[in-house]
Amino acid sequence: MIGKIKDFLGFDIKEEKYKLSHDDTFGMIADEKKPDKWVFSTCGYCGVGCGLYIGVKDGKAVYTKGNPKHFVNKGTLCPKGLSEHQMINSPHRIQTPLIRKDGELQQATWDEAFTKVSSEFKRIQREHGNSAVSVIGTGQFLTEEFYTLGKFVQLGLQTNNYDGNTTLCMASAVMGYKQSLGSDGATSSYEDFEKADTIFLVGANIADNHPILTLHINKNPKKKVIVIDPRASKTSQMADVYVPIKPRTDLALYNGLAYIILEQGWENEGYIKANTNGIKELKKHLQDYPPQEVANITGIDVKTLYELAREFVSNEKVITGWTMGINQSFMGTDTVSSIINLHLLTGHIGREGTGPFSITGQCNAMGTRETGFTSSLPGYRNYGDEAALKEYAKIVNVPEEIIPRERGYKYAEIIEAIDRGEIKALWITATNPLVSFVNQEKLRKTLAKLDLLVVQDAFLGDTAQIADVIFAAGTWGEKEGTYTNSERRCNKANKAVEPIGDAKGDFDIILEFSKYFEGVNEMLFPNWSEPRDAFEEWRKVSKGQLCDYSGMTYELIEEHGGIQWPCNEQFPLGSKRLYTEDIPFRTADKKAKLLCLEWHPMSEPISPEFPVILNTGRTVEQWHTRTKTRDIAILDNLAPEAWVDISPDDAKKLKVKSGDRMSLSSPRGRVDDVVVRVTGSVRPGTVFVPFHFNEQLVNTLTQESFCPKSGEPNFKQTAIQLHSEEVPEGLRLEEQEVSGAIAHHKVVFEGVSVKSTERELSGVN
């Protein structure tokens, strides 16, 4: 009782509980959580690739601290990274294999789980063909696990119906790089943000989604930051210039800027002639995109278009960063290439402070892109290239005939094939489509048609709960390997603690499971026992390719805090950027392609019944479908549920205020009980909702529209209706006269003198 009174009165300062003492690595640390050891590792959330240490006490992870010597983050971490150790001991961890019996998931041994799944896979392939088994992977595996899984699926199970959830976020960047430059691979480095004169951020809310990158930008004292985005996001608040653009008109904008640059004679003729093909065709194509027409499409006035074009050419070092606002579109691939066009026209590529730079979403989306078996064979070898196929077969000593000649179904095509009965079994690894995929009501009906659904995951998420069999997987901190971040930096992630319960690391699961298929383990994984075996083979497979890891070792990666590929004899400690004088474009004639790219209106236009455009995205406090973050108290307290950002004008018409609840509907479904946030960050006729939350499942509303080249969904522009208690019938189209306007935002160019939009602007080099 006395203790309680002292605590209440504030007399008890809990000296023992909060006592600090010296730690050899980080100085003064609270005794209560002072680790027995620190384990060097890399963050397992987004694609920034922050270096960190995991503190271990009594065999459990108790601390996460940023690595002060790591180039990427210099000791800083975002809220997710700082609390990352807490997700290892989440109450939603799957601790043992599970098999559905009598409608319930029940504990099983690994042998029971592997036997059931292998028997069903064999039966289904015997009755319906090898392609009737399909796999959807992730961007969260370690590179060694990606390579092992892809090799097993394609060469062991011999099905090419294999794709990853990276198709939901990065596929358009992949295909844009490939069609313009000849290969996938981010062109630039974080250092280029520090060196650039002008930084364009397009459809990229890095302040929320990649916050540590803002540190690199803020290191640059001379930079000018121009943010182009329909939404006045947190990132727009750090901009020197914010340009609000109508949703999904970026491709038209970049065609228009290219038109102006060529019209004014501002292009880099020498670079174009020496390094590109297609300039004549592009000039002709761009005649359909004169400034006034582009202004009508984008909502950006003609004067501002000329100012943007001049910003792009008036400085020596210009970099463009983009994320999902560009990629997640029906025109995603071609929009990426339109950005690349502008960099090729001006020669802003392959030099310090320049480049078209796709910023990666997940911790190892680059790893899955490189090790391949989804959009390419390993090492960026193209499907259908017989010489590349033979080369790979020889390196890994497998028969040529078992290597696929063509890509199988993409993510959405796999779902469609299940729906029509072509695919009978689906193995999902470390992803949760029952929150992340589009048109959720249809997806649930489709997955119910499967003979067998297998989920391999560390957490009992929404998709795992409907599985027939669950492989209990280890997670970050429980396994060893490498991640490759947005700037092609391969980082080491080390094992700090043992996998929880009877769970196994993903590498071990795949290796053990392969033994249930006669001859497969011996052929594909001879004498493999640890992730290092996969990494050593990957070094050989990647040698001579653009994504060359041959000069890397685990020890060298850890010593240098990550190494950027290509890393080989020519670049023993890696290369900061691609397409320099020493690294040519990956086309037959070593020239990039200037492409003619057509803008199309939104596939689902607004209507009187659905007069509002829905935009979705992430928030800094949560991660994807919250399987990792929902049980971390500090993150959940900061963002416990979804909300809808709505403009003051629309809030007035619907008679709602911040804190009220409202509903959203589309032709595919309805989401109720979403909290209102009235804000000037969105324009009238548009709203923003984060997609993380399964209780306010916004992907119930999103449309089935996909980029025909990449297969990436058009998450960002869905026509919806808003409903409040006061106005249940929602808004009316005639009231939304500014649905595409920019009247409520201001474009500000400071220090830019543009006296005319005519040809007297010429002379800029």
N, C-alpha and C positions, 0 to 999 in steps of 0.2 A: 504494500500500500504506500509506504514512504517513497519507494522508487517511482511509483506512478505519479505521486504528487510532485516530486522533484522534476519529473519529465514534463508534466503539465506546466509548471511554473518556469521551466527553462533553466533550472539550476543544474540539471544533469546534461552535460555537453557530450556525453558518450565518448569520453577520451579514449577508452580502450578500443571501441568499435572503429573510430576514425583515425586512429594513430597511424602516422606515416613513418616509413623507414627507407633506407637507401636500397635501390635496385641497381645492379651493375649496368643494365641496358638503358633504363629510362629514368634514372635518378630516384626521386621520392615517389613511392607507391603506397597506397593504403594497405596496411598489414592484412586486413580481412581478405583481400583478393590478391595479395602478392604472389605471383606465380613461382612455381618451382623451376620453370624453364620458359624461355621464349622460342617459338618456332617461326622461322622465316617463311613468309608465304605471300600470296597475292589475293586481292579481293575477288570474290566469286559472284558479284552482282553484275554491274554494267560493263560495257566495253572499254572504259577508260583505262582499267588495269592498274589500280593503285597498289603499291607495295605496302606490306604490313607485317606485323608480328602477332602470333596467337599466343597468349599467355596460358600456360597449363599448370593447374594446381591439383594434386591428388588424382591425376588421370583425367581431369575434366577441363574443358576450355572455359576460362573465367575472364578473359580480357582480350580486347583487340586494340592494338595501337598502330598508328601509321608509322611507316619506315621513314625516318628523317633523311636518309641518304638516297632514297629512290627518286629518280628523275621525274617520274610521272606526278607524284603528289607531295614530295618533300615533307612527309610526316603528317599531312592533313588527311582527313577522311570525312565523308558525308555521314549523315545520321545512320544510314543503313550499315555502312562500313564499321562505324564505331561500335555498333551493337551486334555485329555479325556472329560472334561466338554464341550468342543466346539462342540462335535458331538451331544449333546442333542438338540441344536438349528440349526441343519443342515437344509438347504433349501429343502432337499430331504425327510424330515420327512413326514410321512402320518398322517394327523391330524384328519381324520374322516373316517368312513367306506366307502368303494367304491363298486359299483356294475356296471358291464359292461352292458350298454344299447346302442343299435344301434352302436355297435362296439367301444364305448368310455366308459372309467371308469368315473362314475359320483357319486357325493356325495350321501350318503344314511344315514338313521338312523340305530342305532344298531338293532332295532326291524326288520327293513327291511332286513338287512344283515343276521341276525340269522334266520329269517323266511325262506328266500330263500334257505340258505344252508341246514337247517334242513329238509325242504320239499324235496329237491333234494336227500339228503342222504337217507331219508326214501323211496323215490321212487326207487332209484337205488338198495337199499338192498332188497326191496320187489320184484323187477324184476330179480335181478341177484345174490342175496345172500349177506349176511353180509360182506363177504370178498371182495366184489367189491368196497368197500370204503377203502382207505388206507391213512396212515399218515406218513410223513417224518419230524422228529423233528430236534433238534439242540444240540450243546454243550454250548449254550449261555444262556439258561434259568437258573433261580434259582432252587435249589433242590426242593423246595415246588411246583414250577410250573411243573417240570418234573414229580413228583409223581402224581400230580393232572391230568395232561394230560394223562399219561399212564393209570391211573385208569379209566378215562373216555373213552378212546379209546378202551381198551381191555374189560372192564366190562360193560361200558355203550353202546357204539356203537357195541360192541361184534365182533370186527374184530381184528385178530392178525397180520394183515399186517401193522406193525408199526415198523419203524426203524428210526435212526437218522443220521445226517451228521457226527457224530463221527465214523461211519463205514468207512468214507473216511480217517480217520487218526489214530484211536486208536483200531479198532476192532482186529487187529492182536495181539496187546499186550494183550488184554482181553483174547483171545482164547489161546495164548501161556501160560499165567499164569494159565488158567483153566486146560489145558491138562497136564501141568507139576506139578503144585502145588495144584490142586484141587479147586482153586477159583481165581477169579480176585482179584486185589488189589496190588498196588505198595508196594514193600517190604521194602523200605528204606526211609530216610529223607534227606533233604538238609544238615543237620548237618553232615551226613556221608561223604559228599564231603570235609568237613572241617577236618575230622578225618582220611581219607583214606591215605594209603601209596602210592597206585597206582590208578589212575583214568583212566579208558578206556572210551572214548567217541566214539561211533560207529554210523555213519550215523546221527550225531547230530550236527548241526551248532548252538549251543546255543548262540554264540556271537551275531547272528542276531535274532534268534527266541525266546530265553529265556535269554536275556542279564543280568538280575539281578542274575541269577545262577552263572555267572562268579565271582561275589563278594564272594560267598561262597567258590568257588574253590580257589580264591586268598587269602582267610583267612588262608589257609593251607600252612604253611611254608615248610613242609617236602615232599609235594606231588610230584609225577611224573605224568604228564598228557600225555597220549598216544591217539592220534586221528587217527582213521581209517576211511577213506572216499575217494571216487573216486575224490572228488574235494578239492582243497586246499582252503577251505573256511576261513572266518575270524577266526573261532575256531581253525583251524590248525596253525594259526599264534601264538597262545598262548600255543601251545603244546611243551613239551620237545622232543617228538618223533612224527613225522607225518608219517603214513604208507599209501601211496596211494594204493588202491585196485581196481581191475577191477570191473566195475559196476555189481551189483547183484551177487556177489560171496561170500557174508558174511557167508552163511550157510556152504559152503565148508570150509571156513577159520576156523570156530569154530569146525567143525568136525575134521579138521586137527590138531588144537591145543589140542583137547581132545585126539586124537591118540597119540600125542607126550607126553602128561602128563601121560597117561597110559603106554606108551612104556618105559618111563624113571622111572616109579615107583614113580611119584611125587604126586599121588592122596592121598586124606585123607581117608585112608581105614576105620578108626573108624567111621568117619562121614557117609560115604557111607553105611556101614553095619547097622548103627543105624537109619538112616533117609531116605533111598532111596530103591527103587526097580528097577531092570532092568539092573544091571551092566554087567551081563554075556552077555545078548543080545546086549548091546551097544558095548562091546569089539569086538564081532564078526562083527557087522555092520561097525565099524570104520576101519576094514581091507581094505575097499574100498577107504580109504582116507589117504594113506601114504604121507609123506611130499613132495616128488617130484611131485606126482599127484596134490596135493593141490597147490603147487607152479605154476604148469602149468595152473590151473584153475584161480587162484587169481592174478597172476602176482607178487606175493611176494616170494622172493627167499627163499630157504630152510633154510639158516642160520638165516634169519630174523624170520621165523616161529618158530624156536627153541628159539630165543631171546624173542619173544612175549610170548611163553609158560612159559619160565622161569620167566618173569616179573609177570605172573599171579600167580605163586606159591612161589616166593622167599620172599614175604612180607606177613605179618599177615592180613593186611586190604586192600582188593581190591574191588572196586565198578565199575560197568559198567553202563553207562547211554546211552540211545539211544532214537531216535525220529523217524521221518518219513522215514529216509533213510533205516531203517530196516522194519518198519511196512508196507509201501506202496509197496507191492510186491506180486507176485503170490505165493511166498514161505514165506510170511510175518509171519504167525503163527509159522511155523516150524523154521524159523530163530530166532525168539524170544526164542523158546524152546532150540535151540542149544546154545544160550548164557546162559540160565538157567542151562543147562547140565554142563557147565564149572564151574559155581558157586557151583553146587551140588557136583561135583567131588572133588573140593578143599575145601569145607566147608565154602566158602566165602558168607555166607547168615545168616541172623538172628543175626548178631553181629555188634557192632559199626564199622562204616567205611566200611561196606561191602554191597553187594547185587546186584542183577540184577534189575536195576531201570529204568522203562519206564517213560519218561518225557512227561507229557500230553500237548496236543496242545491247547485246548480251556479252558476258565476260569472255566467251570463246566462240562467238559467231565467226570470227576469222579462222579459227582452227578447223571448224567443220567445212568451211568454204575451201580451204587448202587441201585437207586430207581427202576430200571429195567423196565420190560414189553417189552424190546427189546430183548437182548440176554439171559435174565433170568427173573424170577419173582422177585418182590422186595426183597432186602436183599440178593442177590446172591443165591436165591432158584432156583434150576434147574427145567426147564420144564420136565415133565414126572415123577417127584418125587411126588407121591400121598400124602405122609406124609407131605411134605412141602406145597403142595397145600391146604390140609385140615387145616394146621396150619394157613396159611395166611387167609383163608376164615373165620376161627373162630375169628382171631384178629380183622378183619374189618367188621365182621357180614354181609357177603354176601353169597348167595347160591354157593355151590361148583361147580355146573354145569356151571356157567357162567365164570369160570376161565379157560383160555386156557391150554390145555395139551401139546401143542407143540409150538415151535416158528413159526411165520409166515414168510413171505418173507423178506429177507434182502434188503437193499437199491437198489442194482442193479437188484435184482429179482423183486422188485416192478416195476421198469422201464420196464423190460422185459414183465411183466404181463400186463402193460398198452399197450405195443406195440402189443400184441396178442389179445387185447380186453377183457381180463379177469377182469381187474380193470377199473372202469368207473369214479371214483371220487378220487381226491388226495387233501389232506389238507397238506400244507407245512408251517412249523412254523420256523421263524427266520433263514432261510438259503436260499442260492441263487444258486441252481444247474445250472442255465444258465451261470454260470462262473466256478463253482467248479467241475462239473461232467465231466467224460470222453466223448470223441466222440460227441462233441457238435452238429454237424449237425444232427446226428441221434436222439439225445435227443429232439431237437426242433420238429422234425417230430412226435416223439412219444407222447410228451405232447399235441400236437394238436389233438390227437385222443380222449382225455378225454371228457366226458360229462360235467364235472365240475372241475375247478381248483380253489382252495381256498388258498390264501396266508395270513398268519398272520405275520405281520412284522411292525417294526417301521420306515423302510426306503423304498422308492420307488426304489428298485433295479431292475435288469433285469428280474427276475422271476415274481416279483409283477406286472410288466408292462404288462404281458400277462395273468394275472389272470382274472377269471370271477367275483370273489368277494374278497375283501381285508378286513381283520379285522385289524383296526388301533391299533397298540400295543405300550405300553410304552417301554422305554428302560432303560439301566443302569442309576441310579440316580433318576429314577422316580418310583421305586418300592422297596419292602423290601423282604429279604429272606437270603439264605445262598448259598455260593459257596464252593466246596471242591477242593483243588488244587492237584498238582502232588504228594505231600507227604502225602496225606490223611488228610490234615488240613482243617477243616470246618471253614470258615470265614464268618463274618456277612457283608452283603451289605445292607445299609440303604437308605431309600427314602429321597432325599434332596429337590426335587421340585415335583410339580404335573405333571402328564402326559400332554404333549402338546395338545392343542386343545381339541377334543372330544375323544382322544385316551384313552385306558384302559390298565392297567397292564395285563400281560398274565394270571396270576392267576384269575383275575376278569373276563376276557374274557371266559375262560374255564368254570368257575363256572356259569356264566350267560347263556352261550350256552347250558349247560347241562339241564337247565330248559325247553328247547324246545323239550325234549324227555321225554315222560310220565314216571314218577316214578323214573327216573335216578338220579336226584339231591337228592331226599329224601333218596334213597338207598345208594348212594356213598358218599355224602357230607352232612350228617345230621347236621344242625346247623353250617355249616362252613360259615365264613364271611371274614376271613383274612388269610394270609399265615401262621401265627402261628398255625392255626388249622391243616393245612397239616403237619407242622413240628412235632406237638405233636403226630399225628398218625404215622408218620414216625419213631419217637423214639420207639414206641411200636412195629412196624413192624420189625425194625432192631435189637431189643433186642435179645441177644443170638447168633446173626449171626457174621461173621467175621467183617463186616462193622457195628459195634454196636455203635449207637448214643444215647443209652438210658440214658447215664450220662450227656448229654449235655442239656443246655438251652440257649436261646438267650442271656441272661444276662451273663452267664458263658463264652460263646464264645467271646463276646465283651470284657469282663473283661481281658481275657488272650490273646487277639489278635489271636484267632483261636485255635482249639483243634483237635488233630489227633485221628482218630478212630483206633482201638476200644476204646471207652470211656464208662466205666461202673463202677460197684462197685469195680472190680479188678483193673481197671485203671481209677481212678476218674478224672485225667487230661489228659487222652489219652496215647497212646503208640507210641514211635518214630519209631518202626520197627516191621515187622511181622516175624513169624516163628522163634521166640526165644524159650527158654525152656518153657515159659508160653503160647505160641501161636503155637500150632502144625499145620502141614499141613492139609488141608481140604479134605483129602481123607479118604476112609473107614478105612484104617489101619494106618492113620496118617503119612504115608510116601510119600515123593515126588517121581515122576517118572522120571527115566533117559530114554529118548526116542531115538529111532532109526529114524533119519531124513535124508531124501534123497535130495541132491542138484540136480537141473535141470537147463540146459542152458536156456537163455532168450527165452521167448515164441515168441518174434518177433526179429529174428536175423538181423544184418545188411546185406545189399545186394548191388550190383552195383548201383541199382536205389536209394536206401536209405542207404547210407554208414555211417551215423553219428548217435550217440546215444544222445538223448535229455534227460536232467535231469531238473526237475522243483522243485520249492520250494518257500520259503518266503523271504522277506527282512524286516529289522527292522522297516522301516518307514511306511509300509502299513499293513493292516489287512485283511486277507482272500480275499473277493471279493470287498473290498473297500467301501461297503455300509456305514461303520462307519467312514472311514478315508478320503474319497475322497474330502470332503469339509473342511478339516482342513488345512489351508494354509501352515503351517510350514511343515507338512508331505507331502503334495502334491508337494511343491517346492523341497523337497529333493528327491522325487521319483515320478515324474509326469507320467511316462509311462514305459512300459516294455523295456527290453534290452536283447541282447543275448551276453553272455560271450563266446568268441571263442579264441582258442589258436593262438599264433603268427604264427605257421606253416600253419595252415588252413587259417588264414587271408591272408597270403602271396599268397597262391594258389588261393584264391577267389579274390585277388586284392582289399581287403577292409582294412580300417583303422578305428580306434575308431572315432565315430561320424557319420560314413556312415550309410546307411540304407540297409537292406537286407530282403529276404523272406525265410520262412521255410515251407516245405511241408512234408506230410506223406501220406500213402494210404487213409486217411480219409479226408484230406483237406489241406488248405494252409493259412498261416498267413503272411501278407505283412507289410512292413514299420516298421520293428523292428530295433531300433538303435543298432549299433555294439559297443561292448566293448572288445578290444583286451587285453587279460590277460593271465598270466601264471598259473592262478588258475585252469584252465581246461586243460586236456591233448588233444593232437591231436585226432580227430575223435569223440570228445564229445563237447557238448555245454550245457550251463545252461540258463534257462529263468524263471523269477518269474511268478507265475500264477495269480497274483492279477488283472490283467488289462483286461477289457472287450473289449477294442479297439484292442489290440494285444492279442487275445484270444487263448492262447497256448493250452488250452484243446480242441481246434478244432482238434489237431493232435494226442492226446493221445489215447491209445488203450483200447479196451474192454477185458482186462484180469484181473481176480479177484482171490484172494486167495480162494481156495475152502472151507476152514474151517472158515474163518472170513468174507469173502465177500468184503475185502478191495481191491480197485483197484491198479493195477500195474502202478502208475503214473510215476515212475522214469526212466524207460528204454523204450523209443520209438525210433524206427528206422526212421530217417528223412533225408531229403535232404536240403542243403543250396543253395541259389541262390543270386547272386549279379548282378548288371548291367553289370559288366565286364565279369562275368562267369555265365550266366543265367542257363546253364545246370547243374551247381553244381559240387560237388566233385565227383571223381571216386574212387571206392573201392580200386583199385590197388594202388592209391596214399596214402591210409590210412594204411600203413604198421604197424603203431604203435597204431592202434585203441584200443588195449587192453594193450599196454605196459606201463611201468613206467619209461621210459628212461629220461623223463624231470623232474622227481622228485627225491628227495634224502631221503632215510630213514636213520635217525641218532639215534643211541643209545649211549648216553653218560653215562659213569660210569658202563656199563654192560660188564663184561668180559665173553665171551662165546668162549672157546678154541676149542670146537668140537661140532659137531651135532650128535655125537654118544653117546653111553651109559655111557661114563665117566662123562656126565652131571648129572648123577643120584646122589642122596644124598640130593637133595633139599627137604625140608619138607614143 
